[in-house]
Amino acid sequence: MFGKPCYKVNGKAFVCQFEQELVFKLHEDQVNHEMVLTGGKLFDPSGSNRPMKAWVQVPHEAAGYHGFLANLAFHFLLGETSK
């Protein structure tokens, strides 16, 4: 994804690495909560103030949440938003 390392299922990315941080694709209901929880921000790969609404970029300091967020992103990709 964007030429960066990522995890995919059936050709669809749900986690990628960007600028030494991880980025997770989450359901819109989870985005704000997880940004507050982890100190993350909406993913703006171009840097032109046009963030991708479903993608949350999480700082390295919140590495303890990476497994949890990857699980949320994986289940969102599978259409299971309640997990």
C-alpha positions as CSV (number, residue, x, y, z in Angstrom):
1,M,0.0,0.0,0.0
2,F,1.6,3.3,-1.1
3,G,4.8,1.3,-1.6
4,K,4.9,0.6,2.1
5,P,5.0,-2.8,3.9
6,C,1.5,-3.9,4.8
7,Y,-0.7,-6.8,5.8
8,K,-3.4,-7.8,3.3
9,V,-6.3,-10.3,3.0
10,N,-7.6,-11.1,-0.4
11,G,-5.6,-8.1,-1.8
12,K,-7.1,-5.6,0.7
13,A,-4.7,-3.9,3.2
14,F,-5.8,-3.4,6.8
15,V,-2.4,-2.5,8.5
16,C,0.6,-0.7,7.0
17,Q,3.8,0.8,8.1
18,F,4.4,4.5,7.5
19,E,7.2,6.7,8.8
20,Q,8.1,4.2,11.5
21,E,4.5,4.1,12.8
22,L,1.7,1.6,12.1
23,V,-1.6,2.6,10.4
24,F,-4.8,0.6,10.9
25,K,-8.0,0.7,8.9
26,L,-10.9,0.8,11.3
27,H,-14.7,1.1,11.3
28,E,-15.8,4.7,11.4
29,D,-17.4,4.1,14.8
30,Q,-13.9,3.1,16.2
31,V,-11.7,5.8,14.7
32,N,-12.2,8.6,17.2
33,H,-12.1,6.4,20.2
34,E,-8.9,4.6,19.1
35,M,-7.2,8.0,18.2
36,V,-7.8,9.3,21.7
37,L,-6.8,6.0,23.3
38,T,-3.5,5.7,21.4
39,G,-2.6,9.4,20.7
40,G,-3.0,8.6,17.0
41,K,-4.1,10.8,14.1
42,L,-5.9,10.3,10.8
43,F,-3.5,9.0,8.2
44,D,-2.5,11.7,5.7
45,P,0.2,10.0,3.5
46,S,0.4,13.0,1.1
47,G,0.9,15.5,3.9
48,S,-1.6,17.9,2.1
49,N,-4.2,18.0,4.9
50,R,-6.4,15.4,3.1
51,P,-6.5,12.5,5.6
52,M,-8.0,9.1,4.9
53,K,-11.0,8.9,7.2
54,A,-10.9,5.2,8.1
55,W,-7.2,5.0,8.7
56,V,-5.6,5.8,12.0
57,Q,-1.8,6.4,12.3
58,V,-0.6,5.3,15.7
59,P,2.7,6.5,17.2
60,H,5.4,4.2,18.4
61,E,4.7,5.1,22.0
62,A,1.4,3.3,21.7
63,A,3.0,0.0,20.6
64,G,1.1,-1.8,23.4
65,Y,-2.1,-1.3,21.4
66,H,-0.8,-2.5,18.0
67,G,-2.1,-6.1,18.5
68,F,-5.5,-4.9,19.6
69,L,-5.8,-2.5,16.7
70,A,-4.6,-5.1,14.2
71,N,-7.3,-7.4,15.5
72,L,-9.9,-4.7,15.1
73,A,-8.7,-3.9,11.6
74,F,-8.7,-7.5,10.6
75,H,-12.2,-8.1,11.8
76,F,-13.4,-4.9,10.1
77,L,-11.9,-6.1,6.9
78,L,-13.9,-9.3,7.2
79,G,-17.1,-7.4,7.9
80,E,-17.1,-8.2,11.6
81,T,-17.3,-4.8,13.2
82,S,-18.4,-5.9,16.7
83,K,-15.1,-7.7,17.6
